[in-house]
Amino acid sequence: MKKTLAAILIILCISGTVENLFSQDTARIMTYNLLNYNGSTVKDQSFRKIVKYSNPDILVCEEVISQSAVNNMLANVMNYYTPGLYSAGTFLNGYDTDNAVFYKSSKFTFLYNYAILTTLRTINLFGLVHNQTGDTIKLFAVHLKASNTTSDQQQRLSEVNVLREFTNSLPQGSEFAVLGDFNIYTSTEPAYQRLLQIDIGNEGYFIDPYTISGTWNQSAYAPYHSQSTRVRAVGDSGSTGGLDDRFDMILNSKALTEQGRVKYIPGSLKPFGNDGNHYNDSINKRPNTSVPDSIADALYYGSDHLPVSALYLFEPLPSAVNVISSVIPESIFLYQNYPNPFNPSTKINFDIPPESGNVKSSVTLTVYNSLGIEIRKLVSENLSPGKYETEFKNDGLPSGVYYYSLVSGKFSVTKSMVLIK
């Protein structure tokens, strides 16, 4: 079977008809303020309709109350129709409400939730590996200070400055985005300007896919609004007044905006359910030309915010030549490193099973630090089926938790190890 597949690939390449045989993968990333979500069964009925219809690959949520709320959301919303479809990342309970992440485990592997502390709410950095390509995407989840007094604006700027200090420290070419509830009213607000500001010597700034200037709560910006979904209160303490604010956003790094291994798909960013015809009105006032009535009703009752989503393209292989030289194995197996904890070195073993035949498979084994920054690539080559062992030496690295990720084709396995001194 493997020889037949290789022969087909060669024939298709010669004829010039190979076109994404191992296709590019598109992932939908969504952010959604759940409005003080504590695991309410009433809200769950709305959320499960929204999730099923929008079908996000990664969902980052704001205003999550507790770990039990995360567990409930996973069981009674994300996996309600298809058990096991989604997994939840590690939840950190900080000040006030918090951020959570859910992801399709068939497409992504969760790496870490790193807390970035501000003087108000925690900013969470979620690191996830795309299983098919092995690329890591970093998502900064924010819920900035609400309201629009001068002190509120300064508080948002303070939180953004903490974020920018962190992103400015990332290596050039890092693929990251910030998403969530920004509570920003205008393009001239200092916090928004700081997010976009280019600092010499780094790529820590963000790029807004929308180039819209001015005060956003005007009818001219109706297609971009994400709050409020209701004109009147519905009994859950949410904001009212109808759609007239652009609070929920997704902003991308330079690397995500320009051509690379992971790229934002231009024009794909949109407040889910906003047809541009509900300025200062409830999202479910008929007609809504963007979603069915049942989904518009779910958006109305679920939260005072609309979800916002964007599409990202993940490149699986750099060229057709690499497709010919390797095939996707049936499976892979990554062992726990030994010793663990370790110092000064540790052994990492992995298997490529014999079901892969005699054709070599493209394999990478990469070590990351706790922030998801690549430390070292231990393996990057085409390997025949068999058992393999490699060594990881600390070489002056600080104590802490490190992750090692084995990727081959559609399979990806990640484990953690601890370096002590």
C-alpha positions as CSV (number, residue, x, y, z in Angstrom):
1,M,0.0,0.0,0.0
2,K,2.8,2.5,0.9
3,K,4.6,1.7,-2.4
4,T,1.4,2.3,-4.3
5,L,0.9,5.6,-2.6
6,A,4.4,6.7,-3.4
7,A,3.9,5.8,-7.0
8,I,0.7,7.7,-7.2
9,L,2.4,10.8,-5.8
10,I,5.2,10.6,-8.3
11,I,2.8,10.2,-11.2
12,L,0.7,13.2,-10.0
13,C,3.8,15.4,-9.6
14,I,5.1,14.6,-13.1
15,S,1.7,15.4,-14.6
16,G,1.6,18.6,-12.6
17,T,-1.7,17.8,-11.0
18,V,-0.6,17.6,-7.4
19,E,-2.6,20.3,-5.6
20,N,-2.7,20.1,-1.9
21,L,-2.8,16.3,-1.7
22,F,-1.8,16.7,1.8
23,S,-3.9,19.9,2.0
24,Q,-3.3,23.1,3.9
25,D,-5.3,23.2,7.1
26,T,-7.5,26.1,8.0
27,A,-8.4,26.7,11.7
28,R,-11.1,28.9,13.1
29,I,-10.1,30.7,16.2
30,M,-12.9,32.4,18.2
31,T,-13.1,34.6,21.3
32,Y,-16.3,34.9,23.4
33,N,-17.1,36.8,26.5
34,L,-19.5,34.4,28.3
35,L,-20.8,37.0,30.8
36,N,-20.0,35.7,34.3
37,Y,-20.3,32.1,33.3
38,N,-20.6,29.8,36.3
39,G,-22.0,26.7,34.5
40,S,-25.6,27.8,34.1
41,T,-27.7,25.2,32.5
42,V,-29.9,28.0,31.0
43,K,-27.0,29.6,29.2
44,D,-25.7,26.2,28.2
45,Q,-28.7,25.7,25.9
46,S,-27.7,28.9,24.0
47,F,-24.0,28.3,24.0
48,R,-24.2,24.7,22.6
49,K,-26.2,26.0,19.6
50,I,-23.7,28.7,19.0
51,V,-20.7,26.4,19.2
52,K,-22.2,23.7,17.0
53,Y,-23.2,26.3,14.3
54,S,-19.9,28.3,14.4
55,N,-17.7,25.2,14.8
56,P,-14.5,26.8,16.2
57,D,-11.3,24.9,16.3
58,I,-10.1,27.0,19.3
59,L,-12.4,28.9,21.5
60,V,-11.0,31.4,24.0
61,C,-13.5,32.6,26.6
62,E,-13.6,35.5,29.0
63,E,-15.6,36.0,32.2
64,V,-15.3,32.4,33.3
65,I,-15.9,32.0,37.1
66,S,-14.1,28.8,38.1
67,Q,-12.7,25.4,37.3
68,S,-16.1,23.9,37.7
69,A,-17.5,26.3,35.1
70,V,-14.8,25.1,32.7
71,N,-15.7,21.5,33.4
72,N,-19.4,22.2,32.8
73,M,-18.7,24.2,29.6
74,L,-16.6,21.3,28.3
75,A,-19.1,18.6,29.1
76,N,-22.4,20.3,28.5
77,V,-21.5,22.7,25.7
78,M,-18.4,21.9,23.8
79,N,-18.9,18.1,23.8
80,Y,-22.6,18.0,24.1
81,Y,-23.3,16.8,20.5
82,T,-20.0,15.0,19.9
83,P,-18.4,13.6,23.0
84,G,-14.6,13.9,23.1
85,L,-14.5,16.5,20.3
86,Y,-13.0,19.3,22.4
87,S,-10.5,19.4,25.3
88,A,-9.9,22.2,27.8
89,G,-6.6,23.8,28.5
90,T,-5.3,24.4,32.1
91,F,-7.4,26.9,33.9
92,L,-5.8,29.4,36.3
93,N,-8.1,31.1,38.8
94,G,-7.0,34.7,39.2
95,Y,-8.5,38.0,40.2
96,D,-12.1,38.6,39.3
97,T,-13.3,36.5,36.3
98,D,-10.8,34.6,34.2
99,N,-10.0,33.3,30.7
100,A,-10.3,29.7,29.5
101,V,-9.5,27.9,26.3
102,F,-11.1,24.9,24.5
103,Y,-9.7,23.2,21.4
104,K,-10.3,20.3,19.1
105,S,-7.8,17.8,20.3
106,S,-7.7,16.2,16.8
107,K,-6.2,19.4,15.5
108,F,-4.3,21.0,18.4
109,T,-2.3,20.0,21.4
110,F,-2.3,22.2,24.5
111,L,1.1,23.3,25.7
112,Y,0.6,25.8,28.6
113,N,-1.4,28.5,30.2
114,Y,1.1,31.2,31.3
115,A,-0.3,33.9,33.6
116,I,0.8,37.5,32.9
117,L,-0.1,39.6,36.0
118,T,-1.4,43.1,35.8
119,T,-2.8,45.4,38.4
120,L,-6.3,44.2,37.5
121,R,-7.2,41.0,35.6
122,T,-4.7,38.4,34.6
123,I,-3.7,38.2,30.9
124,N,-3.3,34.5,29.9
125,L,-0.9,33.2,27.3
126,F,-2.3,30.0,25.8
127,G,0.2,28.0,23.8
128,L,-1.1,25.4,21.4
129,V,0.7,23.1,18.8
130,H,-1.0,22.5,15.5
131,N,-0.9,18.7,15.2
132,Q,-0.5,18.5,11.4
133,T,2.4,21.0,11.1
134,G,4.0,21.2,14.5
135,D,3.7,25.0,14.5
136,T,3.0,26.7,17.8
137,I,0.5,29.5,18.0
138,K,0.5,31.8,21.0
139,L,-2.9,33.4,22.0
140,F,-2.9,36.2,24.6
141,A,-6.4,36.3,26.2
142,V,-7.4,39.7,27.6
143,H,-10.3,41.2,29.4
144,L,-9.3,44.9,29.9
145,K,-10.8,47.4,32.3
146,A,-14.4,48.4,31.5
147,S,-16.0,51.9,31.3
148,N,-14.7,55.0,29.7
149,T,-13.5,57.5,32.3
150,T,-10.0,58.9,32.0
151,S,-8.9,56.6,34.8
152,D,-10.4,53.6,33.1
153,Q,-8.5,54.4,29.9
154,Q,-5.3,54.7,31.9
155,Q,-5.9,51.4,33.5
156,R,-6.3,49.7,30.1
157,L,-3.1,51.4,29.0
158,S,-1.3,50.0,32.1
159,E,-2.5,46.5,31.3
160,V,-1.5,46.8,27.6
161,N,1.9,48.0,28.6
162,V,2.4,44.8,30.6
163,L,1.4,42.8,27.6
164,R,3.7,44.8,25.2
165,E,6.6,44.3,27.6
166,F,6.1,40.6,27.3
167,T,5.6,40.5,23.5
168,N,8.6,42.7,22.9
169,S,10.7,40.0,24.5
170,L,9.6,37.3,22.0
171,P,11.9,36.3,19.1
172,Q,11.3,37.9,15.7
173,G,9.0,35.8,13.6
174,S,6.9,34.7,16.6
175,E,3.3,33.8,15.6
176,F,0.9,35.3,18.2
177,A,-2.4,37.1,18.5
178,V,-4.2,38.9,21.3
179,L,-7.9,38.4,21.6
180,G,-10.8,39.0,24.0
181,D,-12.8,41.8,25.4
182,F,-10.7,45.0,25.1
183,N,-13.4,47.5,26.2
184,I,-11.8,50.1,23.9
185,Y,-14.1,52.8,22.4
186,T,-12.0,54.6,19.9
187,S,-9.0,54.2,17.6
188,T,-7.3,57.1,19.4
189,E,-7.4,55.6,22.9
190,P,-3.9,55.2,24.3
191,A,-4.3,51.5,25.0
192,Y,-5.2,50.8,21.3
193,Q,-2.4,53.0,20.0
194,R,0.1,51.2,22.2
195,L,-1.1,47.8,21.0
196,L,-0.3,48.9,17.4
197,Q,2.9,50.9,18.2
198,I,6.0,49.7,16.5
199,D,9.1,49.7,18.8
200,I,12.5,49.5,17.1
201,G,14.3,46.2,17.5
202,N,11.4,43.9,18.1
203,E,8.1,42.6,16.6
204,G,6.0,42.8,19.8
205,Y,3.3,45.0,18.2
206,F,-0.1,44.0,16.8
207,I,-1.8,44.6,13.5
208,D,-5.6,45.2,13.4
209,P,-7.1,43.4,10.4
210,Y,-9.6,46.3,10.3
211,T,-8.2,49.7,9.5
212,I,-11.0,51.8,10.9
213,S,-10.4,55.1,12.7
214,G,-12.5,57.3,14.9
215,T,-15.1,56.6,17.6
216,W,-16.5,53.1,16.9
217,N,-19.9,53.3,18.5
218,Q,-21.4,55.0,15.5
219,S,-23.7,53.6,12.8
220,A,-21.0,53.7,10.2
221,Y,-19.2,51.0,12.1
222,A,-22.2,48.7,12.6
223,P,-20.7,45.6,10.9
224,Y,-17.8,45.7,13.5
225,H,-19.9,45.9,16.7
226,S,-19.9,43.1,19.2
227,Q,-21.8,44.5,22.2
228,S,-24.6,44.6,23.3
229,T,-26.8,41.9,21.9
230,R,-29.9,43.2,23.7
231,V,-31.8,46.5,23.9
232,R,-33.3,45.5,27.3
233,A,-32.2,43.5,30.2
234,V,-32.9,39.7,30.2
235,G,-32.1,39.1,33.9
236,D,-28.4,38.2,33.8
237,S,-26.9,41.6,34.6
238,G,-25.6,42.0,31.1
239,S,-25.3,45.4,29.3
240,T,-28.1,46.7,27.3
241,G,-28.7,49.3,24.5
242,G,-28.3,47.2,21.4
243,L,-25.2,46.7,19.2
244,D,-23.1,49.8,19.2
245,D,-19.6,49.0,20.6
246,R,-16.6,47.3,19.2
247,F,-15.2,45.7,22.4
248,D,-14.3,42.2,21.2
249,M,-11.3,42.0,18.8
250,I,-8.5,39.7,17.5
251,L,-5.2,41.5,16.6
252,N,-2.3,39.6,15.0
253,S,1.4,39.7,15.2
254,K,3.5,40.7,12.1
255,A,4.3,37.0,11.5
256,L,0.7,36.0,11.5
257,T,-0.2,38.9,9.1
258,E,2.6,38.3,6.6
259,Q,3.2,35.1,4.6
260,G,4.6,32.4,6.8
261,R,3.9,28.9,8.2
262,V,0.8,30.3,9.9
263,K,-1.1,33.2,8.4
264,Y,-4.3,35.1,9.2
265,I,-6.7,34.8,6.2
266,P,-7.6,38.4,5.2
267,G,-11.2,39.3,5.4
268,S,-12.1,36.4,7.7
269,L,-12.4,38.4,11.0
270,K,-16.0,38.9,11.9
271,P,-18.3,39.4,14.9
272,F,-20.4,36.2,14.6
273,G,-24.0,36.9,13.9
274,N,-23.6,40.6,13.1
275,D,-25.2,41.3,9.7
276,G,-24.5,45.0,10.0
277,N,-28.2,45.8,10.2
278,H,-28.7,45.8,14.0
279,Y,-27.2,49.1,15.1
280,N,-28.6,50.0,18.5
281,D,-30.9,47.0,18.2
282,S,-31.2,43.4,19.6
283,I,-29.3,40.8,17.6
284,N,-32.4,38.6,17.2
285,K,-34.7,41.3,15.8
286,R,-36.1,39.7,12.6
287,P,-34.6,39.4,10.1
288,N,-31.0,38.6,10.8
289,T,-29.4,37.8,7.5
290,S,-26.2,36.5,9.0
291,V,-27.5,33.5,11.0
292,P,-30.7,31.5,11.4
293,D,-33.3,32.8,13.8
294,S,-32.5,30.1,16.4
295,I,-28.9,31.1,16.5
296,A,-29.8,34.8,16.7
297,D,-31.9,34.0,19.7
298,A,-29.1,31.9,21.3
299,L,-26.7,34.9,20.9
300,Y,-29.3,37.2,22.5
301,Y,-29.8,35.0,25.5
302,G,-26.3,33.6,25.9
303,S,-24.3,36.8,26.5
304,D,-24.4,40.5,26.0
305,H,-21.3,40.0,23.7
306,L,-21.1,38.4,20.3
307,P,-18.3,35.9,19.6
308,V,-15.6,37.1,17.2
309,S,-13.7,34.7,15.0
310,A,-11.0,34.6,12.3
311,L,-9.5,32.0,10.1
312,Y,-5.8,31.0,10.0
313,L,-4.0,29.0,7.4
314,F,-1.4,26.4,8.6
315,E,1.1,25.2,6.0
316,P,1.7,21.5,6.4
317,L,4.8,21.1,4.1
318,P,7.1,23.6,2.4
319,S,7.0,21.9,-1.0
320,A,5.8,18.9,-3.1
321,V,9.4,17.5,-3.0
322,N,8.9,16.9,0.8
323,V,5.6,15.2,0.1
324,I,7.3,12.7,-2.2
325,S,10.2,12.0,0.1
326,S,8.1,11.0,3.1
327,V,4.7,9.6,4.0
328,I,2.5,10.0,7.1
329,P,3.0,7.1,9.5
330,E,0.2,5.1,11.0
331,S,1.2,6.4,14.5
332,I,4.1,7.5,16.6
333,F,5.0,6.9,20.3
334,L,6.9,9.3,22.5
335,Y,8.2,8.0,25.9
336,Q,8.7,10.0,29.1
337,N,12.3,11.3,29.3
338,Y,14.6,9.6,31.8
339,P,15.8,10.6,34.2
340,N,13.1,13.2,35.1
341,P,13.7,15.6,36.9
342,F,17.2,15.7,35.3
343,N,20.6,17.5,35.5
344,P,22.8,17.8,33.5
345,S,21.1,15.6,30.7
346,T,18.2,13.3,30.0
347,K,17.4,10.7,27.3
348,I,14.3,10.9,25.1
349,N,13.1,7.9,23.2
350,F,10.4,7.5,20.5
351,D,9.1,4.9,18.1
352,I,8.1,4.9,14.5
353,P,6.0,1.7,14.2
354,P,6.6,-0.9,11.5
355,E,3.2,-0.3,10.0
356,S,4.7,2.6,8.2
357,G,6.5,0.2,5.9
358,N,10.0,0.9,4.6
359,V,9.3,4.4,3.5
360,K,10.9,7.1,5.6
361,S,8.7,9.5,7.6
362,S,9.5,13.2,8.2
363,V,10.0,13.6,12.0
364,T,10.8,16.6,14.2
365,L,11.5,16.5,18.0
366,T,11.6,20.0,19.5
367,V,12.2,21.3,23.0
368,Y,10.3,24.4,24.3
369,N,10.5,26.5,27.4
370,S,7.5,27.2,29.6
371,L,6.6,30.2,27.5
372,G,6.5,28.1,24.3
373,I,9.7,29.5,22.9
374,E,11.7,27.0,20.9
375,I,14.9,26.1,22.8
376,R,16.4,23.4,20.6
377,K,15.4,21.1,17.7
378,L,16.8,17.7,18.6
379,V,15.6,15.8,15.5
380,S,14.6,17.1,12.1
381,E,15.0,14.4,9.4
382,N,13.4,11.6,7.5
383,L,13.5,8.4,9.5
384,S,12.7,4.7,8.8
385,P,10.5,2.7,11.2
386,G,12.2,1.8,14.4
387,K,13.2,2.9,17.9
388,Y,15.2,6.1,18.4
389,E,16.9,7.8,21.3
390,T,18.3,11.2,21.6
391,E,19.9,13.3,24.4
392,F,19.0,16.7,25.7
393,K,21.6,18.6,27.7
394,N,20.8,21.7,29.7
395,D,23.8,23.7,28.4
396,G,23.3,26.5,31.0
397,L,19.5,26.6,30.9
398,P,17.7,27.7,34.0
399,S,15.7,25.3,36.2
400,G,12.1,24.9,35.3
401,V,9.6,23.0,33.3
402,Y,10.3,22.3,29.6
403,Y,8.2,20.6,26.9
404,Y,9.3,18.3,24.2
405,S,7.1,17.7,21.2
406,L,7.4,14.9,18.6
407,V,5.6,15.6,15.3
408,S,5.3,13.4,12.2
409,G,2.5,14.1,9.6
410,K,-0.8,14.4,11.4
411,F,0.5,13.0,14.6
412,S,1.8,15.2,17.4
413,V,2.7,14.2,21.0
414,T,3.9,16.6,23.7
415,K,5.3,15.8,27.2
416,S,6.9,17.8,29.9
417,M,10.2,17.4,31.8
418,V,11.8,19.2,34.7
419,L,15.3,20.6,34.9
420,I,16.7,21.0,38.4
421,K,20.0,22.5,39.6
